Amino acid sequence: MSQAQENLDQWLRDAHAMEEQAIKMLDDLVKRIDDYPELNKRIEQHLSETHGQLAKLESCMKRRNISTSSLKDVAGKFTAMMQGMGNLFSSDEVVKGLLASYTFEHMEIASYRILIAAAEEVGDSETLQACKEICSEEEAIAKWLGDNMGKQTREYLLKADAPRETAKI
């Protein structure tokens, strides 16, 4: 097996762990942003997309006869859990969630662009197509977050001055 093939396989494992982490992060976030209906709806939509992305990756991995990395998957979920727990104690959790999500989406975009180049290099057209589709979804949520960052922050600031405690999340 060529080095390019080995790298592609390893990077698919990494992407699998990354999507496991994303599911945990998004799932935790969506449970705590009920006071932000537009953000909640978009995060729920992306959570659904992320489950589909994970399925696409698993299909590519199965076809390439590679297994997931249980250690990386667990580490990713643990990292997401710790981030979520840290944000629980922040009065500006929604803003921190926006920041973390926007940053994470750009890491995912970079990862998929690398996978696209690797799949192209080794001639794996099915993985190439799957990664292009996933990357497009990641770019769409990153754009939405970027376009709505100010609006969501202003909404938080208005709610932060409101008397009810739940408005601060």
Secondary structure in CASP SS format (residue, H / E / C, confidence):
PFRMAT SS
TARGET T0000
AUTHOR 0000-0000-0000
METHOD secondary structure of the structure
MODEL  1
M C 1.00
S C 1.00
Q H 1.00
A H 1.00
Q H 1.00
E H 1.00
N H 1.00
L H 1.00
D H 1.00
Q H 1.00
W H 1.00
L H 1.00
R H 1.00
D H 1.00
A H 1.00
H H 1.00
A H 1.00
M H 1.00
E H 1.00
E H 1.00
Q H 1.00
A H 1.00
I H 1.00
K H 1.00
M H 1.00
L H 1.00
D H 1.00
D H 1.00
L H 1.00
V H 1.00
K C 1.00
R C 1.00
I C 1.00
D C 1.00
D C 1.00
Y C 1.00
P H 1.00
E H 1.00
L H 1.00
N H 1.00
K H 1.00
R H 1.00
I H 1.00
E H 1.00
Q H 1.00
H H 1.00
L H 1.00
S H 1.00
E H 1.00
T H 1.00
H H 1.00
G H 1.00
Q H 1.00
L H 1.00
A H 1.00
K H 1.00
L H 1.00
E H 1.00
S H 1.00
C H 1.00
M H 1.00
K H 1.00
R H 1.00
R C 1.00
N C 1.00
I C 1.00
S C 1.00
T C 1.00
S C 1.00
S H 1.00
L H 1.00
K H 1.00
D H 1.00
V H 1.00
A H 1.00
G H 1.00
K H 1.00
F H 1.00
T H 1.00
A H 1.00
M H 1.00
M H 1.00
Q H 1.00
G H 1.00
M H 1.00
G H 1.00
N H 1.00
L H 1.00
F C 1.00
S C 1.00
S C 1.00
D C 1.00
E H 1.00
V H 1.00
V H 1.00
K H 1.00
G H 1.00
L H 1.00
L H 1.00
A H 1.00
S H 1.00
Y H 1.00
T H 1.00
F H 1.00
E H 1.00
H H 1.00
M H 1.00
E H 1.00
I H 1.00
A H 1.00
S H 1.00
Y H 1.00
R H 1.00
I H 1.00
L H 1.00
I H 1.00
A H 1.00
A H 1.00
A H 1.00
E H 1.00
E H 1.00
V H 1.00
G C 1.00
D C 1.00
S H 1.00
E H 1.00
T H 1.00
L H 1.00
Q H 1.00
A H 1.00
C H 1.00
K H 1.00
E H 1.00
I H 1.00
C H 1.00
S H 1.00
E H 1.00
E H 1.00
E H 1.00
A H 1.00
I H 1.00
A H 1.00
K H 1.00
W H 1.00
L H 1.00
G H 1.00
D H 1.00
N H 1.00
M H 1.00
G H 1.00
K H 1.00
Q H 1.00
T H 1.00
R H 1.00
E H 1.00
Y H 1.00
L H 1.00
L H 1.00
K H 1.00
A H 1.00
D C 1.00
A C 1.00
P C 1.00
R C 1.00
E H 1.00
T H 1.00
A H 1.00
K H 1.00
I C 1.00
END
